[in-house]
């Protein structure tokens, strides 16, 4: 499937065809993770529940990093 990079306001972007969105189960408003390596772009859907859980885990790990480090050393 070929698409063109287009001017969208002050930015540039690619329009994802509706058929592909349907196939992936994505819809307007979904959050995606965008990454690039070499000459490849990768888009992955973000699970909002998992994101919330990861944020909570990072918060607790930072808050209790001394205790967790001591536990790891014992």
Backbone as a chain_set.jsonl record, in Angstrom:
{"seq": "XXXXXXXXXXXXXXXXXXXXXXXXXXXXXXXXXXXXXXXXXXXXXXXXXXXXXXXXXXXXXXXXXXXXXXXXXX", "coords": {"N": [[0.843, -1.171, 0.0], [0.695, 2.098, -0.946], [1.354, 5.361, 0.25], [1.272, 8.952, 0.54], [3.396, 11.489, 1.891], [1.951, 14.246, 3.356], [1.173, 17.747, 3.532], [-0.039, 18.985, 6.521], [-1.587, 21.349, 8.035], [0.756, 23.09, 9.939], [2.463, 21.013, 9.965], [3.616, 17.798, 8.745], [2.283, 14.774, 7.431], [0.945, 11.403, 7.276], [-1.854, 9.909, 5.868], [-3.821, 7.377, 7.151], [-5.376, 4.767, 5.577], [-8.903, 4.032, 5.818], [-9.724, 1.343, 5.665], [-7.44, -0.036, 6.512], [-7.205, 0.931, 9.12], [-9.541, -0.187, 10.206], [-8.912, -2.903, 9.959], [-6.815, -3.079, 11.789], [-8.134, -2.43, 14.05], [-8.174, 0.114, 15.061], [-9.164, 3.474, 15.919], [-10.298, 6.894, 15.489], [-8.823, 9.028, 17.844], [-7.548, 7.075, 19.343], [-4.523, 6.276, 21.101], [-1.186, 6.102, 19.951], [2.042, 4.587, 19.818], [4.93, 5.847, 18.479], [7.774, 5.004, 16.666], [11.086, 5.014, 15.252], [13.497, 3.438, 13.23], [16.455, 3.188, 11.422], [15.325, 3.205, 8.223], [12.659, 2.879, 8.739], [9.383, 3.212, 10.0], [7.466, 2.665, 12.898], [4.302, 1.986, 14.216], [2.422, 1.478, 17.095], [-0.392, 0.409, 18.905], [-1.409, 1.821, 21.995], [-2.082, 0.472, 25.135], [-4.285, 1.744, 27.319], [-4.833, 0.956, 30.002], [-2.583, -0.602, 30.671], [-0.601, 1.361, 30.399], [-1.293, 3.089, 32.524], [-0.851, 1.37, 34.688], [1.903, 0.941, 34.428], [2.875, 3.526, 34.862], [2.157, 3.835, 37.563], [3.735, 1.813, 38.685], [6.34, 2.773, 38.094], [6.3, 5.12, 39.613], [6.101, 4.064, 42.235], [8.465, 2.546, 42.34], [10.385, 4.547, 42.177], [9.784, 6.01, 44.482], [10.292, 4.151, 46.521], [12.932, 3.363, 46.109], [15.326, 3.052, 47.584], [14.667, 1.16, 49.586], [13.911, -0.977, 47.9], [16.352, -1.433, 46.637], [17.907, -2.291, 48.787], [16.519, -4.635, 49.442], [17.042, -6.107, 47.123], [19.763, -6.518, 47.419], [19.914, -8.24, 49.536]], "CA": [[0.0, 0.0, 0.0], [1.482, 3.321, -1.034], [0.747, 6.6, 0.741], [2.146, 10.115, 0.367], [3.535, 12.44, 2.991], [1.178, 15.43, 2.971], [1.179, 18.91, 4.404], [-1.225, 19.039, 7.374], [-1.346, 22.537, 8.851], [2.182, 23.417, 9.993], [3.205, 19.757, 10.052], [3.448, 16.883, 7.619], [1.815, 13.503, 7.949], [0.462, 10.368, 6.379], [-3.228, 9.501, 6.157], [-3.96, 5.914, 7.192], [-6.661, 4.423, 4.964], [-9.929, 3.522, 6.728], [-9.722, -0.131, 5.633], [-6.325, -0.488, 7.34], [-7.589, 1.225, 10.501], [-10.52, -1.205, 10.589], [-8.186, -4.176, 10.089], [-6.019, -3.01, 13.01], [-9.008, -2.168, 15.183], [-7.889, 1.456, 15.554], [-10.148, 4.492, 15.557], [-9.909, 8.266, 15.824], [-8.677, 9.252, 19.279], [-6.657, 6.08, 19.948], [-3.135, 6.71, 21.227], [-0.226, 5.216, 19.313], [3.463, 4.791, 20.091], [5.632, 6.006, 17.208], [9.226, 4.862, 16.775], [11.755, 4.924, 13.952], [14.849, 2.894, 13.17], [16.934, 3.208, 10.043], [14.392, 3.815, 7.278], [11.382, 2.245, 9.044], [8.544, 3.8, 11.042], [6.612, 1.658, 13.525], [3.195, 2.492, 15.025], [1.816, 0.444, 17.924], [-1.463, 0.894, 19.768], [-1.082, 1.869, 23.422], [-3.141, -0.005, 26.022], [-4.363, 2.751, 28.388], [-4.74, 0.313, 31.32], [-1.186, -0.953, 30.888], [0.131, 2.618, 30.607], [-1.597, 3.545, 33.884], [-0.17, 0.456, 35.6], [3.34, 1.202, 34.335], [3.134, 4.798, 35.54], [2.075, 3.57, 38.997], [4.912, 1.028, 39.049], [7.502, 3.667, 38.072], [6.178, 6.005, 40.769], [6.431, 3.31, 43.452], [9.884, 2.173, 42.297], [11.156, 5.747, 42.502], [9.5, 6.371, 45.868], [10.877, 3.162, 47.425], [14.125, 2.81, 45.464], [16.309, 2.644, 48.608], [14.189, -0.103, 50.164], [13.996, -2.014, 46.864], [17.765, -1.737, 46.431], [18.338, -3.114, 49.929], [15.926, -5.969, 49.27], [17.757, -6.786, 46.04], [21.101, -6.882, 47.892], [19.855, -9.277, 50.586]], "C": [[0.892, 1.238, 0.0], [0.68, 4.49, -0.497], [1.753, 7.715, 0.534], [2.237, 10.897, 1.659], [2.872, 13.726, 2.519], [1.379, 16.542, 3.986], [-0.133, 18.921, 5.174], [-1.002, 20.19, 8.344], [0.117, 22.918, 8.775], [3.06, 22.178, 10.048], [3.062, 18.984, 8.753], [3.043, 15.537, 8.194], [1.374, 12.57, 6.845], [-0.951, 10.008, 6.814], [-3.28, 7.975, 6.097], [-5.333, 5.567, 6.632], [-7.61, 3.747, 5.969], [-9.92, 1.993, 6.801], [-8.604, -0.682, 6.527], [-6.613, -0.227, 8.819], [-8.565, 0.165, 11.018], [-9.834, -2.546, 10.841], [-7.387, -4.218, 11.396], [-6.88, -2.811, 14.259], [-8.763, -0.808, 15.822], [-8.997, 2.402, 15.119], [-9.619, 5.859, 15.955], [-9.88, 8.416, 17.339], [-7.803, 8.227, 19.975], [-5.251, 6.649, 20.034], [-2.217, 5.642, 20.65], [1.177, 5.581, 19.759], [4.162, 4.803, 18.738], [7.123, 5.86, 17.454], [9.808, 4.714, 15.367], [13.144, 4.34, 14.127], [15.231, 2.804, 11.698], [15.915, 3.922, 9.152], [12.977, 3.262, 7.484], [10.668, 2.973, 10.168], [7.642, 2.69, 11.571], [5.564, 2.357, 14.389], [2.591, 1.32, 15.791], [0.743, 1.075, 18.794], [-1.017, 0.814, 21.219], [-2.301, 1.39, 24.192], [-3.213, 0.957, 27.203], [-4.256, 2.148, 29.791], [-3.298, -0.051, 31.647], [-0.354, 0.293, 31.144], [-0.066, 3.138, 32.031], [-0.873, 2.674, 34.909], [1.341, 0.693, 35.594], [3.713, 2.506, 35.02], [3.113, 4.616, 37.053], [3.302, 2.798, 39.466], [6.166, 1.896, 39.086], [7.491, 4.603, 39.273], [6.606, 5.279, 42.044], [7.905, 2.905, 43.484], [10.766, 3.363, 42.651], [10.998, 6.094, 43.979], [10.229, 5.433, 46.844], [12.183, 2.571, 46.887], [15.182, 2.359, 46.462], [15.911, 1.298, 49.197], [14.293, -1.239, 49.148], [15.438, -2.41, 46.591], [18.293, -2.601, 47.56], [17.764, -4.522, 49.844], [16.663, -6.76, 48.21], [19.127, -7.266, 46.477], [21.078, -8.003, 48.919], [19.565, -10.636, 50.047]], "O": [[1.75, 1.388, 0.869], [-0.519, 4.604, -0.75], [2.947, 7.461, 0.371], [1.278, 10.963, 2.429], [3.172, 14.237, 1.44], [1.713, 16.298, 5.145], [-1.21, 18.873, 4.579], [-0.316, 20.034, 9.354], [0.67, 23.057, 7.684], [4.28, 22.289, 10.167], [2.462, 19.46, 7.79], [3.416, 15.198, 9.317], [1.421, 12.894, 5.659], [-1.209, 9.824, 8.003], [-2.843, 7.364, 5.122], [-6.348, 6.024, 7.157], [-7.178, 2.998, 6.845], [-10.089, 1.42, 7.877], [-8.799, -1.682, 7.218], [-6.304, -1.06, 9.672], [-8.424, -0.318, 12.142], [-10.138, -3.236, 11.814], [-7.293, -5.265, 12.036], [-6.412, -2.999, 15.382], [-9.101, -0.594, 16.986], [-9.673, 2.185, 14.113], [-8.621, 5.97, 16.667], [-10.8, 7.983, 18.032], [-7.353, 8.472, 21.094], [-4.825, 7.407, 19.163], [-2.436, 4.445, 20.832], [1.465, 6.743, 20.045], [4.004, 3.876, 17.944], [7.679, 6.508, 18.341], [9.11, 4.34, 14.424], [13.874, 4.698, 15.052], [14.434, 2.399, 10.852], [15.676, 5.118, 9.318], [12.192, 3.181, 6.539], [11.282, 3.312, 11.18], [7.119, 1.88, 10.805], [5.899, 3.22, 15.2], [2.283, 0.284, 15.201], [0.944, 2.152, 19.355], [-0.338, -0.129, 21.625], [-3.42, 1.839, 23.941], [-2.291, 0.987, 28.018], [-3.657, 2.757, 30.678], [-2.84, 0.164, 32.769], [0.514, 0.286, 32.018], [0.891, 3.577, 32.67], [-0.341, 3.189, 35.892], [1.981, 0.65, 36.645], [4.746, 2.589, 35.685], [3.954, 5.176, 37.755], [3.852, 3.093, 40.527], [6.972, 1.774, 40.008], [8.531, 4.857, 39.881], [7.379, 5.814, 42.839], [8.525, 2.92, 44.547], [11.774, 3.211, 43.34], [11.975, 6.433, 44.647], [10.726, 5.881, 47.878], [12.507, 1.418, 47.171], [15.873, 1.372, 46.211], [16.741, 0.394, 49.294], [14.716, -2.342, 49.494], [15.725, -3.581, 46.341], [19.047, -3.544, 47.32], [18.456, -5.495, 50.143], [16.889, -7.958, 48.376], [19.617, -8.284, 45.99], [22.099, -8.649, 49.156], [19.486, -11.599, 50.81]]}, "num_chains": 1, "name": "protein.A"}
